[in-house]
Amino acid sequence: MKILIQTLSDWLGGMRVLSSFEKEDILPFHTHFFVDSREMEAGGIFVCIKGEHVDGHDYIPDAIKRGARGIVTEKIYPIQQAGVFQIHVDSSVEALKLFSSKVLNEVKPRLIGITGSAGKTTSREIMQKVFQTTFPCAGTIKNYNTPLGVPLSIGRMPANTRYFVTELSASYPGEISETLSFLSLDQAVITGIGPSHLEFLKNEAGVFQEKIKIAQKVKKEGFTWMNGDQCWYHEASLLALQMKSFGFSPSNEVSINRLLFLPDGIEFEVSVSKKTIASFKMHVWARHFLMDALPAIAIALHEAVPLSAIQEGLANFVPGKGRGRCLQLQQGITLLDEAYNANPYSMQAAMGALLNIPFSRKILVLGDMLELGADAEKLHKDLGSYLTDFPQQIEAIIYVGEYGKIVKESCASKVDKFFCAPDWISALKLLHPLCSRDTVIFVKASNGVGLHYLVDEMEKTYS
């Protein structure tokens, strides 16, 4: 949305600092905030965040060089360039939260919040596709789902937005409450609970206790939708009054009662309160995408989105890079790109979906699941055991990361070709000789492992 300089200063709770180089007649501008000068776009506003190790004030010259129109500072900085404004605040982080509250109060969109151990981004993207068929709908951008990132996304919200879909990270105790301190949700989604971010949340119970906090900020006329196929749903229903479930089991409020795998996707039938409402089709390869679609269907129906529009939105959804893309490459190679993130919960869901892929040769390129804390070694051993019990033949496994040896030892009896690689470059060299017709290559690891670079190179080489 566009805003006047004085309005921005007021909404940030700050003070405009004039310099001899600044013109008084600053025209309305878009509130595109940046906290990393390397990401700065011309016309953006650089917000200086003073962290434990890095002080954003040190990067003001770089931000201005890259085209910053204004800066938000905690200490007054001598601007030496015409046309660049400065707003001084006591706390940049608190200023962004205050700004978010002001924008939401001005635009008044209906807010949908999504958290969970897997599928947050995909669920949010599906939700936006569905709502955009009928209403102006925006959402969090990139991976801006933290107490700092959500305000950056809200700052880019168009003034006519009717629905805003926000992801909510819950990677450490108190994070989700901090984000919800300036949000009041009309609907909420918990995609599922699994062992993720255990370095800070300790165990699966800790994950649940953090993510269930989203239900505390849902308005009394709204609902918290949760994966009802998990044991955690019962405990959640005891803690939050307005709970509704989705899943494959017919006992859920919204469920799937039939699905058919097609060459170009999946067709599935959905029931609400055990009554079939319609069939839908998505151009995806795995059934776990349907679990990301169910809350979108449920909430869209609740918000009076026409059924035909929901079908259209789902049909137009395409998985994002690293989040389940299906790449049809040369030489009859299919690459399933799940390189963006991985934890034991999402790894097993994606691996289980491989059972429905009709290829004679399956090659897995896997990597470490990060942020698992003291349980990391055990959970990687469990991954090896899962691979041992996998009911289909695996042609080869290429593993990148420090836990490769542990995984290999756990499944050595089942997989003949298991290669450990120190990095994605080495893994790529091992992969090339294995590529042949009628082969599916499945790639999944935590983003820090860097397997997205391997996917990029495969796409260049075999496209």
N, C-alpha and C positions, 0 to 999 in steps of 0.2 A: 504494500500500500504506500501511497505517497503522503508526505507529511511536511509541515513547515518546521523551520529550525527552532522556533520558540516552543512549538508543541512538543518536539522531540526532547528539548531540554526539560520541559515540565514533566513529561512522561518518564524520563529517566531520573527525576528527582535531583537534577543537577543544575549547574550554573554555566551559562555560555561565557567563554573567555574570548574577548575580542583582541585582535592584533592589528597592527598598522597595515598588514597585508590583506586583511579580510574585508570583503565587500559586505555592505549591509543588506543588499538586495539578493539574498540567496533564494532561488526559486524552490518550490516544493520538490522533494526528492524521495526515492525509494529507500526504505529502511532495510537495506541488505547489510547485516552485520557480519564481521569477520573477527576471529580471535587469533588467527594464524596469518601472519603477513604474507606467507608464501601462497596462500589461497586467495589473496586480495584480488578483487575485480575492480576495474575502473568505475568510479562512482560509488563504491562501497564505503562503509563506515568501520573503522578499525577500533575495536574495543580492547583496551590494554588490561590484561589480566595478570596480576602478580601472583605467581605460583610458588611452590616450594623450591623449585630449581631454576625456573625461568621467569623473567619479568618482561611482560609485554611492552612496557615503556621503552625497553632497549631496541625495539623493532619498529618504532614509529617512523624513522627515516626510510626504512625499506617499504613500509606500507604506503607512505606518501609517494615514493618513487614508482610504486606499482599502480598508482591512480586513486588512492583513498581520497574521498571528498571531505571526510571529517574524521576526528578521533575522539574517543571517550577515554578520559584519563582520571587517575586517582591523584596525580600530582601535575601541576601546571607545567606545560612543555612549551618552549619558545618556538612557535611556528614561523618559518621563514619562507613560506610559499603562498602566493596569492590564491584565494579560492578554497582554501582548506580551513574548515571551522574546527573548533575545539569545545567540548563540553566537559566540565570538571565535576566529578561525583565523589562521594565518600567511599563507595565500594562498587566496582564495576559489575561484580556478580549480582549484588542486590539490585543494582540499577536495571539490569536486564530482566530480573524477575518482576520488578515494578512495572517496567515497560510492557512486559507480556500481559500483565493484569489489565493495564490500560487499553491495550489493543483488543483483547478479548471482550472487554466491556464496551468498546466502541463498535466492533464488528458484530458481536453477539452470535458467533457460530455455535452449532451444537457440537459438543466435543466427544470423541470416541477415543478411549485410551486402550492400548494393547501392551501386555507384557507376557512373559513366558520364557521357558528355557530353550525353545526353538520355534522358528516360524514367525517371529514378530514382524520382520520386514515383509515377508511374503504375504502374511495376513493383511498387513496395512496396505500393500500395493493392490491386492485383490479388492479390499474394501473401497479404496479410492476408485478403481475401475468401475465398480458397481454403482457407486454414488454419483460419479461423474456423468453417467448416462442421463441423470435427471436433475441434479443440483450442482451448483458451483462447489467443488470440493477440493481441499488442499490437505497437506499432511507434512510430517517431518521429512526433511531432505537428507540425503546421504545417510550417515550413521549418527545424525544429531538427535540422540534420544536420551541424553543426560540432563541433569539440572542446568547445565550451561548450554547444551545443544538445543534443547527444546525452545528456549527463547529465540535462538538464532533462526529457527524454522518459523516461529510465530511472526517474527519480523518481516518475513517474506510473504505473509498471507495476503492475498488480494482482498480489497475492501468489500467485495461482494460475496465472500465465502459464506456458504450456508452450513457446511460440515467441515470439521478439521479432525483428521485422524492422526493421533500421535503415538509413536512407540515410546515405551518407558523402560529404560534400562534399570536393572536391579542387581548390580554386580557386587555391591557391598552393603552392609547393614545401614539403613537410613537413607539410601540413595533415592528410592522411589518416593519416600515421604517428603524429601526435599523438593523433588520435582512437583509433587502434588500440592505443595504449599501455595502455589499460585494457579492451580488448575482445579476446576470443579467439573466432573465428568457427567455426561448424559447417559453414556453406555460404556461398559468396560469389557475387556476380553483377557482371559488367561489361557494362552494356547496350550500350556502343559507344564508340568513340573518334572524336572530331572536333575541329575548331578551336573550343575554348571556353576562356574565361579566359586568353586569350593575353597579356593585359596583364602577367600574372605568370608564366605557364608558357611563354611565348615562341612555341612552335610545337606542331604536332600531336604530334611526338615527345616534347616535354616533357609534354604531356597524358598520353600513354601511360605514360611513366616514372613519373608520379605515381600514376596509377590502378592500375597493375599491382601496386603495393605492397600492395593488399588481399589478394593471394594469399599473402603472407608470413605472414599471421595466421590462415590456415585450418588447422584441426586435421588431422592426417595421414589421418584416415579420411574427411575431407570433400573437396569439390571446389570449384573456381572455374569458374563457368559464364560463357561469353563469346560474344558475337556472332561466329560463325564465318564469316559472309559477308564480313567485313572482312579486309584484308591484315594487320592487326595481330595477328590470332589466331595466326598461325604464329610470330611473334616471342614472343608471350606463352607459347606452349607450350614454347619453348626455355628460358624463365626460370622457369616454374612446372611442377612435376611433375604435379599433380593438376588438369589442365585438361580441361574438356569443353565442347563447342560446341553452339549452337543457331542456327537461322536458316532461310531458305527453301531453301537448297541441300540436296539429298538427302545430301550428304557429311557433314552435321552429325550429331552424336549424336542430337539432337532436332530434327525438321524438319517443315515444312508441305508436304504433297504435293498438296493440293487446297484451293481456297477458292472460295466462292460469295457474291457480294454480293446481299443481300436488302433489301427495303424497310425492315426494322427492324434491320439489323445485318449481320454476316458469319458464315457457317458455314464451318468449316475442319476439315480432317482432319490428324491428327498422327501422325508415325512416330517410333519410338524404335529406334535401330540399324537403320534401313531397314525396320522392320516396323510396319505400321499398327496403332495401338492403339485409336483411337476418333475420333469427330467431336465437335466442340465448337461452341458458338454464343456470340457476344458481341454486345451491343447497342452497337456502335461503328460509326463511319463510315469509318475509315481502316485500312489494313492494317498500318501501323506499330504499332498497338495489339497486334497479334498477336505482334510481336517482344517486347513488354513482357510478354505472357502466357506465352510459351514457357518462360522460366526458372522461372516459378511452377509450370507443369505438370511440368517436369523435377524440380524440388526436391520438390514434393509427392509425386510418385511414389517418389522416393528415401526420403522420410520416411514412407511407408506410408499416405498419405491415400488413401482409396478413390477409384476412378476416377469413380464417380457423384457424389461430393462435389466433386471438381475441376470437373466439368461444371456443377454447381450454383453453385459459387463464381464461375466465369467468367460464367455467365448472369446473375448478380445484380450484376455490376460495372457502375458508372456513372461515366464520367469526371468528374473534379472541375472546379471553376470555373477557367477559364483554361487547362485542360489537356486540351482536346479535347471539351468539351461540344458537343452538337448541339442547338440551340434551334430549335424549330418556332414561328415567330412568325406574327402575322396577315398578311394580304395575300399568303399563299403565300411568305413569306420564310423561308429557313433560314439561321441564323447559326452558323458553326463557330468556337467560342471557344478560340483558342490564345494568349490574350493574356498568359499568365503569364511565358513565357520564350522566348528565341529565340537560336540561334547558327546558323552556316552549315549544320551537320550536321542539326539539327532542322528548320530552315527548308526544306531541300530534301526531307526525308522527308515533311513535312506537305504541301508543295506537290505532290509526286508523287502523294500519295493523292487529291488533288482530281480527278485524271483519271478516277476511278471514280464521281464524283458526277454523277448524271444530271440536270443542270440546264442550261437553254439559256443562262442569263446568270450569269456569275461576276464578282463584284466583290471585289477584294483591298484590305483595309485593313492596311497593313504599317507597321512602324516600325524604328528602329535596333536593331541587334544590338550590345549593349554589351560592354565588357571584352575587346575584341579587340586592344588594344595597337597596335603600329606597323603591323599588317596590316589595320587596320580599313577604310581606304579601299579597298584592293585587294579585300577580301572583299565589300564592298558593291558594287563594280564587278562582281564575279563574280555577285552576286545579280541585277543588271540583265541580265547576259548570260544567266543561267538563265531569266529571265522572257522574254527575246527568243526563246529556243529552246523555250519551253513549247508543247506541241503542240496546245493548245486555245485558242479565242478567249477573251480576257479583256475584259470589257465596260469596266472602269475600274479604275485603281489609285489609292488615296489613301495617301500616304506621310507619316508623322510623324517628324520628327527631322532632325538636321543633315546626314545623308547622302542626303537625298531628291533633291537635284539630281544627285548622282553616279549614283544608281540610275536616275533618269529619263533621263539622257544615255546610259546604257548600253543602255536598251531602248526608246528613243524611236521607233525604226523599226517596232516591233511593236505598241505600245499607243497608241491614239489619245487616250484620256482618261487622263491622268496628272496628278494634282493633288498638290502639295506643301503640307503644312499644318504650322504651327508647334507645334500641340498637339492634344490629343484633342478639345477643344471645337470647334475649327475643322474638324477632320476630320468630326465628327458633322454639322455644318452642310452640308458638302459631300456627305455620304452620303445624307441624307434625300431630296433630289430624285431620287436614282438608284434608290431602292427601288421595286420593283414585283413583280408576281407571277412565280413560277417563277424566283426569283433566289436564289443562294447567296452569302452574304457571309462571306468568310474573313478572320479577324482574327488577326494574329500579330506580336509584337514582344517585346523584352526588357521585363521588368516595370517598369523605371524609366521607360519611355516613357509609361505610364499608360493604355494602351488598354483596360484592364479597366474603367475608368470609362465609356468609350464603350459597351462591352458592356452594362454596367448600365443605361445610359440607353436603349439600343435595346430591352432586355428590358422596361423600364417602358413605353416608348412603344407597342410593337407586341404586347404580351401581351394 
